[in-house]
Amino acid sequence: MKTVEHKLNELEKTVKNYKKVAIAFNGGLNSAFLLYFAKKILGEENVVAFTGNSFSVYRKNLEFCGAWTKKLNVKHISAKTNEFMEESYIVNDRMRCYFCKILLFKTMLSYIPKSYLILTGSDAENIFDSDRPELFAEKEFNVYSPLRELYFSKKDISQAAGLYDVNIDGKLHAVCMSERIPAGSIITRDKIRMVEDAEDFLEKMGVKDCRVYHYGELAKIEADEYFAMSFANPVFRDEIIKEMKNIGFKYAAVDLVQI
């Protein structure tokens, strides 16, 4: 089994061959690390970061993207991808991610010089997932995912980020907020904002690594075991239920399966 250090050596050789790259930067650890590494190897003048400005992207992720690219002194382009204008996206079937990536890559190509290769931070754990239609979009647009191609797992990327002191301040929100809407349920801006407001509130309450899923009138909360024990406290529980109702949910439940 290859060590992370060996994979990083291979990544350096691979990135050098790219010459100029445009990285689809969404604020997650994968793309944050890849952007840092590409800038380190190719220089800031040969790297561009592109962020799709969308309702489906958590607002704090967008803020982080601007701050991180500024810190790296890398050119950052942020443009609307308008997936909420596309019925093929908002119907939220298993092909949602495919249509999302199609719109992202099309938008990138309208801003990025032809001499730049488009990269994503997709990791190796996507290789064995048979339900990842967005990978077909990558092939259609000749997009490269070096972390996946060199078999970097999520654990490898986390370790590599630590070796280079790539710290994204404990960001725990999933990049795509549309994932909080169950498949088959229409995606709307209101639903996204309800989920985002709920997660913001829980974070202020001290709940870490939380996820809130929009099941109509029900907010399904996923968090760690500590949160489940805290939820048993009637004062804590009542405060959360009150806020969930203020946001627009009628019920709140904790998903014990995810603990």
Secondary structure as GFF3:
##gff-version 3
##sequence-region A 1 259
A	DSSP	alpha_helix	4	18	.	.	.	ID=ss1
A	DSSP	beta_strand	21	24	.	.	.	ID=ss2
A	DSSP	alpha_helix	29	42	.	.	.	ID=ss3
A	DSSP	three_ten_helix	44	46	.	.	.	ID=ss4
A	DSSP	beta_strand	47	53	.	.	.	ID=ss5
A	DSSP	alpha_helix	59	72	.	.	.	ID=ss6
A	DSSP	beta_strand	75	80	.	.	.	ID=ss7
A	DSSP	three_ten_helix	83	85	.	.	.	ID=ss8
A	DSSP	alpha_helix	87	90	.	.	.	ID=ss9
A	DSSP	alpha_helix	96	109	.	.	.	ID=ss10
A	DSSP	beta_strand	117	119	.	.	.	ID=ss11
A	DSSP	three_ten_helix	124	126	.	.	.	ID=ss12
A	DSSP	alpha_helix	134	140	.	.	.	ID=ss13
A	DSSP	alpha_helix	146	149	.	.	.	ID=ss14
A	DSSP	alpha_helix	154	163	.	.	.	ID=ss15
A	DSSP	three_ten_helix	177	180	.	.	.	ID=ss16
A	DSSP	alpha_helix	189	204	.	.	.	ID=ss17
A	DSSP	beta_strand	211	215	.	.	.	ID=ss18
A	DSSP	beta_strand	218	222	.	.	.	ID=ss19
A	DSSP	alpha_helix	225	231	.	.	.	ID=ss20
A	DSSP	alpha_helix	234	247	.	.	.	ID=ss21
A	DSSP	beta_strand	251	254	.	.	.	ID=ss22
A	DSSP	three_ten_helix	256	258	.	.	.	ID=ss23
###
